């Protein structure tokens, strides 16, 4: 019975890893697409200060 629990915990760990991987890909894609716009906003803020 404990072997079954160990296998299920390992499966859950893999699922969490996949979710974190997919979230990281989405965040990187957003930063690549919006990076220049965010940079120009911060440049405008720092120049006005």
N, C-alpha and C positions, 0 to 999 in steps of 0.2 A: 504494500500500500504506500510506503514512503517513496518508492521509485516513481510511482505515478505522480506524486506531489512534486518531486524534484523536476520531472519533465515538464509539468505545467508551469512551474516557476521560471524555468528556462525559456519556455515559449513566451511568457509574459515579458521577460526581459528583451527578447528579440523584437517583440511588437513595440515596446517603448523605444527601442533603438531606431526602428524604422520611422516612427512618428517624429522623433527628434531630427532624424536625417531629412525628412520631407519638410519640416518647418524650417530647418536651416537653408534648404534650397530655395524656399519661397522668400525668406528674408534676404538672401544674397541676390536673388533676381530683383526684388524691390529696390535694394540699394544700388544695383547696377543701373536700373532704369531711372531712378529718381535722384541719384547721387549728384549729378551736376546742378540740378535745380536746388537741392538742399544746400549745396556749397555756395551757390550765389546768394541764397537767402542769408546765410551766416556771414558772408562777406559784406553784404549790405548793412547788416546789423552792426558788425564791428567797425565799419567805416563811419557810421553815423554816431558811434560812441566816441 
